[in-house]
Amino acid sequence: MQQTFATYDCSKNTRPTAGLDGPADYIVSCSKDATQKFLLAPAGVSGKEIKSANATVNTQTNEWLVQLSFTRQGGTQWFNLTKKAFETGSEVPSCQPPSGCNAIGIVLDGVVQSYPRSQQDGIAGGQTDITGSFTQEEASTLANVLKFGALPLKLQKASVSSISASLGSDQLRGGLIAGAIGLALVIIYSLLYYRALGLVTIASLVLSGMILFAVVVLLGHSALGYTLSLPGIAGFIVAVGITADSFVVFFERLRDEVREGRRLRSGVERAWPRARRTIISADAVSLLAAVVLYLVSIGDVRGFAFTLGLSTISDLFIVFFFTRPIITLMARTKAFDSGASWTGVGRARAGASLEPREA
């Protein structure tokens, strides 16, 4: 151990043990600024025995210090440790390990965070002050280190899985195929059921896709460095249904007006206010769900939530500033306004039967 201590160079690595040392081990360690190296005995007091650690100011000297409070067992251990450290004598420049040089190392993850010296022949009472011409930041940092040491962490292996390098490309290919199939079904259904209005659906979906692609590219080249992941692709696929849902609400309102005998132009003006409320309510719920999911989730799930929210905002933009104006322009043309069959529904008209009267 002494040979390792003598030859170790802290300037190359301040964590000789890589934080894997045990409390009962003799270890070589370095200060966090790599200016000092230490040969440390087994731990005299563990972090779990620290009750509290606070950075405060000495009212007499106006200097920052750290106040420590120990548990009952920790107070006894601290007394024994400070008594042993004090018994080594005052600081001697020529001292050699393992004499200790009257220093107590405060170690976190194998790195000595501070190395105060005991100035009493054993500090009793379960409380002590660590001084050393600290700045406020240094005192607060040391207090936090001591608090963290009082939080024992135990990691358990939940699961282990091996993923091949080709899995990502396979999932990407599968996601794109699923999205293409879903988009094709939406287009076919729109054309068969809504006829000319289906063309508006297709144009709106194409424009929405272009906007989302442009936004993703811009975010990828911005300081955010956004990267489209598989969950993000899933969010865009779900967004196709959300966008198509808004069209269905509007178109069904329009068909109801046409069924009642109104022309397409007046039907659009009456159908839009009612459809607008439903669309805003549905998209608001979807956007709220995406925001909450983004805030409470981590990792790839956030990618899904982000793209879902982005697609919902895009849907509102498309419906208000593209779909509705296009339908209004179509209704003002004579060909569309006079032919209710363009909407996929016939126009109902009121009438009366004529019967002969008796003379």
C-alpha positions in Angstrom: 0.0 0.0 0.0 2.8 2.4 0.9 4.5 1.7 -2.4 1.3 2.4 -4.3 0.9 5.6 -2.3 4.5 6.7 -3.1 4.2 6.1 -6.9 0.6 7.3 -7.5 0.2 10.5 -9.5 -3.0 12.4 -8.6 -2.6 14.8 -11.5 -3.5 11.9 -13.9 -6.5 10.6 -11.9 -8.1 11.8 -8.7 -10.1 8.6 -8.1 -7.6 5.7 -7.6 -10.4 3.5 -6.3 -13.0 4.7 -8.8 -15.4 5.0 -5.9 -15.5 1.2 -5.4 -13.7 1.2 -2.1 -15.3 -0.4 1.0 -15.5 1.3 4.4 -13.1 -1.3 5.9 -10.4 -0.8 3.2 -7.1 1.0 3.4 -7.1 3.2 0.3 -5.0 5.7 -1.6 -7.0 8.8 -2.4 -6.5 12.3 -3.7 -8.0 15.7 -2.9 -10.6 16.9 -5.5 -8.1 19.6 -6.7 -5.4 16.9 -7.2 -2.9 18.8 -5.1 -2.8 16.3 -2.2 -2.7 12.5 -1.9 -3.6 10.4 1.1 -3.2 7.0 2.5 -6.5 6.5 4.4 -7.3 4.0 7.2 -10.7 2.3 7.3 -13.6 4.7 7.8 -14.1 5.8 11.4 -17.5 7.3 10.9 -19.9 6.5 8.0 -22.1 9.1 6.3 -25.3 7.5 7.7 -24.3 8.5 11.2 -24.5 12.2 10.3 -27.7 13.7 11.5 -27.3 17.2 9.9 -24.7 19.4 8.2 -25.2 23.1 7.6 -23.1 25.9 6.3 -23.2 28.9 8.6 -21.3 32.0 9.7 -19.3 32.3 12.9 -20.7 35.5 14.5 -17.4 36.3 16.3 -15.0 35.8 13.5 -17.4 36.4 10.6 -16.0 33.3 8.8 -17.9 30.5 7.1 -17.9 27.1 8.7 -19.8 23.8 8.6 -21.7 22.6 11.7 -22.0 18.9 12.1 -24.4 16.9 14.2 -24.1 13.1 14.7 -26.4 10.4 15.9 -25.7 8.8 19.3 -23.5 6.1 17.7 -21.9 8.6 15.3 -21.0 10.9 18.2 -19.1 8.1 19.9 -17.3 7.2 16.7 -16.4 10.8 16.0 -15.0 11.2 19.5 -12.8 8.1 19.0 -11.7 9.2 15.6 -10.7 12.8 16.7 -9.0 11.4 19.7 -6.9 9.0 17.6 -6.1 11.8 15.1 -5.1 14.2 17.8 -2.8 11.6 19.4 -0.7 11.5 16.2 0.7 14.9 17.2 0.7 18.3 15.6 1.2 18.7 11.9 4.8 17.7 10.9 6.0 18.6 7.4 8.3 15.5 7.3 5.7 13.0 8.5 5.3 9.8 6.5 2.3 7.5 6.2 0.8 5.7 7.9 1.2 8.1 10.8 -1.7 10.3 9.4 -0.3 13.7 10.0 -3.3 14.6 12.2 -5.7 14.8 9.3 -9.3 13.4 8.9 -10.3 12.8 5.3 -13.9 13.4 4.3 -14.3 11.0 1.4 -17.1 10.9 -1.3 -16.8 8.4 -4.2 -13.1 7.8 -3.4 -12.2 11.5 -3.5 -11.1 13.5 -0.4 -13.4 16.5 -0.4 -11.8 18.1 2.7 -9.2 17.1 5.3 -9.6 19.0 8.6 -7.3 18.4 11.5 -8.5 17.6 15.1 -7.5 20.3 17.5 -8.9 18.5 20.6 -8.0 15.3 22.3 -11.4 13.8 21.3 -14.4 16.0 20.4 -17.4 14.8 22.5 -21.1 15.8 22.5 -22.0 14.6 19.0 -21.5 18.0 17.5 -18.5 19.7 15.9 -17.5 22.6 13.6 -15.3 22.4 10.6 -13.4 25.6 9.9 -10.9 26.5 7.3 -11.3 30.0 5.8 -14.2 28.8 3.7 -16.1 30.9 1.2 -19.8 30.6 1.3 -19.8 28.4 -1.8 -17.1 26.1 -0.3 -18.9 25.8 3.0 -22.2 25.0 1.3 -20.6 22.5 -1.0 -18.9 20.7 1.9 -22.2 20.7 3.8 -24.0 19.1 0.8 -21.3 16.5 0.5 -21.8 15.5 4.1 -25.6 15.4 3.7 -25.3 13.2 0.6 -23.1 10.9 2.6 -26.0 10.5 5.0 -28.2 9.1 2.2 -27.2 5.4 1.5 -28.1 4.3 -2.0 -28.7 0.7 -3.0 -29.0 -0.2 -6.6 -30.7 -3.3 -7.8 -30.6 -4.8 -11.2 -34.1 -4.8 -12.6 -33.6 -6.4 -15.9 -30.9 -7.2 -18.5 -31.6 -7.3 -22.3 -29.4 -7.6 -25.3 -30.4 -5.5 -28.4 -28.8 -6.1 -31.8 -27.5 -3.3 -33.9 -30.1 -3.9 -36.6 -33.1 -3.6 -34.2 -33.2 0.2 -34.5 -33.4 0.2 -38.3 -36.0 -2.6 -38.2 -38.2 -0.7 -35.8 -37.8 2.5 -37.9 -38.8 0.6 -41.1 -41.7 -0.9 -39.3 -42.9 2.4 -37.9 -42.7 4.1 -41.3 -44.6 1.2 -43.0 -47.3 1.4 -40.3 -47.5 5.2 -40.8 -47.8 4.8 -44.6 -50.5 2.2 -44.3 -52.5 4.3 -41.8 -52.2 7.4 -44.0 -53.3 5.5 -47.1 -56.4 4.2 -45.3 -57.3 7.7 -44.2 -56.9 9.0 -47.7 -59.0 6.1 -49.2 -61.7 6.5 -46.7 -61.9 10.3 -47.2 -62.2 10.0 -50.9 -64.9 7.3 -50.8 -66.9 9.0 -48.1 -66.4 12.7 -48.6 -65.6 12.7 -52.3 -64.3 16.2 -53.2 -63.9 17.1 -49.6 -61.5 14.2 -49.4 -59.1 16.1 -51.7 -59.1 18.9 -49.0 -58.2 16.3 -46.4 -55.3 15.0 -48.5 -54.0 18.6 -49.2 -54.3 19.4 -45.5 -52.4 16.3 -44.4 -49.6 17.0 -47.0 -49.3 20.5 -45.7 -49.2 19.4 -42.1 -46.5 16.9 -42.9 -44.4 19.5 -44.6 -44.8 21.9 -41.6 -43.8 19.2 -39.1 -40.8 18.1 -41.2 -39.6 21.7 -41.4 -40.0 22.2 -37.7 -38.1 19.0 -36.9 -35.3 20.0 -39.2 -35.1 23.4 -37.6 -35.1 22.0 -34.1 -32.4 19.6 -35.1 -30.1 22.3 -36.3 -30.9 24.6 -33.4 -29.3 24.8 -29.9 -31.8 22.2 -28.7 -30.3 19.5 -31.0 -33.6 17.7 -31.3 -33.3 14.2 -32.6 -36.4 12.3 -34.0 -36.6 8.9 -32.2 -38.9 5.9 -32.6 -41.3 7.2 -30.0 -41.3 10.5 -31.8 -42.3 8.8 -35.0 -45.1 7.1 -33.1 -46.3 10.5 -32.0 -46.5 11.7 -35.6 -48.4 8.6 -36.6 -51.0 9.2 -33.8 -51.1 12.8 -35.0 -52.4 11.7 -38.4 -55.5 10.4 -36.6 -55.9 13.6 -34.6 -55.7 15.8 -37.7 -58.1 13.6 -39.6 -60.5 13.7 -36.6 -60.7 17.5 -36.9 -61.7 17.2 -40.6 -64.3 14.6 -39.8 -65.9 16.9 -37.2 -66.1 19.8 -39.7 -67.2 17.7 -42.6 -70.0 16.0 -40.6 -71.3 19.3 -39.4 -71.3 20.5 -43.1 -73.1 17.4 -44.3 -75.8 17.9 -41.6 -76.4 21.4 -43.0 -76.6 20.1 -46.6 -79.0 17.4 -45.5 -81.3 20.1 -44.2 -81.5 21.6 -47.7 -79.0 24.4 -47.4 -76.5 25.3 -50.1 -72.9 24.5 -49.6 -72.0 28.2 -49.0 -74.5 28.8 -46.3 -73.8 25.4 -44.9 -70.1 26.2 -44.4 -71.0 29.4 -42.5 -73.4 27.6 -40.2 -71.3 24.4 -39.7 -67.9 26.1 -38.9 -68.8 27.8 -35.5 -70.2 24.5 -34.1 -67.3 22.4 -35.5 -64.8 25.0 -34.2 -65.8 24.6 -30.6 -65.5 20.8 -30.8 -62.1 20.9 -32.6 -60.7 23.3 -30.1 -61.9 21.2 -27.1 -60.5 18.0 -28.5 -57.1 19.5 -29.4 -56.9 21.2 -26.0 -57.4 17.9 -24.3 -54.7 16.3 -26.5 -52.3 19.1 -26.0 -52.8 19.1 -22.2 -52.2 15.3 -22.2 -49.0 15.8 -24.2 -47.7 18.6 -21.8 -48.4 16.5 -18.7 -46.8 13.4 -20.2 -43.7 15.5 -21.2 -43.3 16.9 -17.7 -43.7 13.7 -15.7 -41.8 11.4 -18.1 -38.1 10.9 -19.0 -36.1 9.5 -21.9 -37.8 8.4 -25.1 -41.3 8.9 -23.7 -40.7 12.6 -23.8 -40.0 12.3 -27.5 -43.5 10.9 -28.0 -45.1 13.6 -25.9 -43.2 16.4 -27.7 -44.2 15.2 -31.2 -47.8 14.7 -30.1 -48.0 18.2 -28.7 -46.3 19.6 -31.8 -48.7 17.8 -34.1 -51.7 19.0 -32.1 -50.6 22.6 -32.5 -50.0 22.0 -36.2 -53.5 20.5 -36.5 -55.1 23.7 -35.1 -53.0 25.8 -37.5 -54.0 23.7 -40.5 -57.7 23.6 -39.7 -58.0 27.3 -39.0 -55.7 28.8 -41.6 -55.9 26.2 -44.5 -58.8 23.7 -44.3 -61.6 26.2 -43.4 -60.5 28.9 -46.0 -60.2 26.2 -48.7 -63.7 24.9 -48.0 -65.0 28.5 -48.0 -63.5 29.2 -51.4 -64.9 25.9 -52.8 -68.4 26.8 -51.6 -68.2 30.1 -53.4 -67.7 28.4 -56.7 -70.8 27.6 -58.7 -69.8 24.0 -59.4 -69.4 23.1 -55.7 -72.2 25.2 -54.3 -74.8 23.8 -56.6 -73.9 20.2 -56.3 -74.4 18.7 -52.9 -73.1 15.4 -54.2 -69.6 16.9 -53.9 -70.0 16.4 -50.2 -71.1 12.8 -50.4 -74.7 13.5 -49.5 -77.8 14.3 -51.4 -79.8 17.4 -50.6 -83.3 17.0 -49.0 -86.0 19.3 -50.1 -89.4 20.0 -48.6 -92.4 19.5 -50.8 -96.2 19.0 -50.9 -98.4 16.6 -52.8 -101.3 18.0 -54.9 -104.6 16.1 -54.7 -107.7 16.9 -56.8 -110.5 18.7 -54.9 -114.1 17.7 -55.0 -116.3 20.1 -56.8 
